[in-house]
Amino acid sequence: MKRALLLVLLCAVAACSTPLTSHPKALTVEEVLNWRAEVSDLLGKDPVLVRQGFKDLTEKDGVLSVTLKSGRDARFSVKEGAVSDAKIYPKPGEDLPITAVILRGDVFDFEDGVYENSSERYFAAVTQDGRQVGIQFRVARDEVTFQRVVFSTTAMPKK
């Protein structure tokens, strides 16, 4: 009896000390669309608001890169003196299954193509309701990877 109890205890300790394989957190389409709340006050506004609101801001070629309060990275594009779009990237370990997006075909128009200045392919789902939201995936030979969500003030940038 003591031997069996010791064996169970050792197995429990081994299980607790063995690192678990990390599984991506499966996001829903609604969760991803709600990321807009973190950037909506800045879209269409003077980029000074972005510069003032984030400590860790970097700027290069008209793109302001920051880390949002949620811990996600974001890049704001500036055109004609205003923030024209915000690209929000998932945190490590977050994933949006492409099937979740495809199953919501009633609210999206789908497109695919090749990124500018690249040979990488993409698949995008753009909202039909005029909110100018695009969910983008990188398409490789053997996998499709959730890449980012784009919130825009104008027609969706495709690349």
C-alpha positions in Angstrom: 0.0 0.0 0.0 2.8 2.4 0.9 4.6 1.6 -2.3 1.5 2.3 -4.4 0.9 5.6 -2.5 4.6 6.6 -3.1 4.3 5.7 -6.8 1.1 7.9 -7.1 2.9 10.8 -5.3 6.0 10.5 -7.5 3.8 10.6 -10.6 1.9 13.6 -9.4 5.2 15.4 -8.7 6.5 14.5 -12.1 3.4 15.7 -13.8 3.5 19.0 -11.9 7.2 19.6 -12.8 6.8 18.6 -16.4 6.2 21.7 -18.6 2.9 21.6 -20.4 2.9 22.0 -24.1 1.5 25.4 -24.8 -1.6 25.4 -26.9 -2.7 28.6 -28.7 -5.6 30.4 -27.2 -8.3 30.1 -29.8 -9.9 33.6 -30.3 -13.3 34.2 -31.7 -14.2 36.6 -34.5 -16.1 38.8 -32.0 -13.1 39.0 -29.7 -10.8 40.1 -32.6 -13.3 42.7 -33.9 -13.5 44.1 -30.4 -9.8 44.9 -30.5 -11.0 48.1 -32.2 -11.9 49.6 -28.8 -8.2 50.0 -28.1 -7.5 52.2 -31.1 -10.8 53.7 -32.2 -10.2 57.0 -30.5 -7.0 57.5 -32.5 -8.2 56.6 -36.0 -8.5 59.7 -38.2 -6.8 61.9 -35.5 -3.6 63.8 -35.3 -0.7 61.3 -34.8 0.5 63.6 -31.9 -2.2 61.8 -29.8 -0.5 58.4 -30.5 2.9 59.9 -29.7 1.7 61.2 -26.4 -0.2 58.2 -25.3 2.5 55.5 -25.4 5.9 55.3 -23.7 7.4 52.6 -25.9 6.6 54.2 -29.2 9.0 53.8 -32.2 8.5 55.6 -35.5 9.8 54.7 -38.9 8.6 55.7 -42.4 5.3 57.2 -41.2 4.4 54.1 -39.1 4.1 54.4 -35.3 4.7 51.1 -33.5 3.4 50.7 -29.9 2.4 48.1 -27.4 -1.3 48.4 -26.4 -2.6 48.0 -22.8 -3.7 44.5 -23.8 -0.1 43.6 -24.5 -0.7 43.3 -28.3 1.6 45.1 -30.7 0.0 47.8 -32.9 1.2 49.8 -35.9 -0.5 53.1 -36.8 0.0 54.4 -40.4 -0.1 58.2 -40.8 -1.2 59.7 -44.1 -2.0 63.4 -44.8 -1.4 64.3 -41.2 -3.8 61.8 -39.6 -3.8 58.2 -38.4 -5.2 56.3 -41.4 -5.2 52.8 -40.0 -4.2 50.6 -37.1 -2.8 47.1 -37.5 -3.1 45.0 -34.3 -1.1 41.8 -34.0 -2.0 38.8 -31.8 0.0 38.1 -28.7 2.2 35.0 -28.8 -0.1 32.1 -28.1 -3.2 33.7 -29.6 -4.8 32.3 -32.7 -7.9 32.9 -34.7 -8.9 29.7 -36.6 -9.5 30.6 -40.2 -12.5 28.3 -40.2 -14.1 30.7 -37.6 -13.8 33.5 -40.1 -15.0 31.5 -43.1 -18.0 30.3 -41.2 -18.9 34.0 -40.8 -19.0 34.6 -44.6 -22.3 36.5 -44.2 -20.4 39.5 -42.7 -17.2 39.3 -44.7 -15.9 39.7 -48.3 -12.9 37.4 -48.9 -9.8 38.2 -50.9 -6.4 36.8 -51.4 -3.2 37.8 -53.1 0.5 38.4 -52.6 1.9 41.0 -50.2 3.6 44.0 -51.9 7.4 43.7 -52.1 7.1 40.0 -51.1 6.4 36.5 -52.4 4.2 35.7 -49.4 0.6 35.1 -50.0 -2.3 36.4 -47.8 -6.0 35.7 -47.3 -8.2 38.5 -45.9 -11.7 38.8 -44.7 -13.0 42.4 -44.9 -16.2 43.4 -43.2 -19.2 44.2 -45.5 -20.8 46.8 -43.1 -18.6 49.7 -43.9 -16.6 49.5 -40.6 -13.4 49.1 -42.7 -12.1 46.1 -40.7 -9.9 43.4 -42.3 -8.7 40.2 -40.7 -5.5 38.9 -42.4 -3.8 35.5 -42.6 -0.5 34.5 -44.0 -0.8 31.6 -46.3 2.1 29.2 -46.7 2.4 25.9 -48.5 1.4 23.8 -45.4 -0.2 26.3 -43.0 -2.4 29.4 -42.7 -1.4 31.7 -39.8 -3.5 34.5 -38.3 -1.4 37.6 -38.8 -3.3 40.7 -37.8 -6.4 42.8 -37.8 -6.5 46.1 -39.7 -8.9 48.9 -38.6 -9.0 51.7 -41.2 -10.6 55.1 -41.8 -10.6 54.5 -45.6 -10.9 51.6 -48.0 -9.0 48.7 -46.6 -5.3 48.5 -47.4 -4.9 45.1 -49.1 -1.3 44.6 -48.4 
